[in-house]
């Protein structure tokens, strides 16, 4: 029997960063719009404390209602974990935002929240594109010699009892 001369190519798999791992985990839970409102309030409290907003300046009343509605309408398909991750990445300067965009200046507004989340969406899209590139293997292009070898092995196989047993299905 002739040995196959085509060597298997080792897979090159890049290691995920901790942010990419967190991102994959964050996307697994239910989106905000499918969770009770206290879940969003808890996430917002986390983000507000994380950015240094004092409790006395937390949005209240109509301002809070507008903020919650804005988030549900525009970011309701994101999970609570994604929002936490977005703010963590922003504070770690990993979303490409200017330092002045990260400071909340004692006002956690719809604009402020959107600035962070829109930068997160850009980052997430880049991670997704990178994952797609890693998943799709390059097609193997055979040389003329390799094709000849494959054809030769195939013709030898056709002479075997198994090939005769399979008949025209080979």
Secondary structure, DSSP 8 states (H G I E B T S, - for coil): -----------------HHHHHHHHHTTS-BGGGS-HHHHHHHHHHHHHHTT--GGGS--HHHHHHHHHHHHHHHTTSBHHHHHHHHHHHHTT-S---HHHH--TT---HHHHHHHHHHHHHHHHHHHHHHHHHHS-------HHHHHHHHHHHHHHHTSHHHHHHGGG-
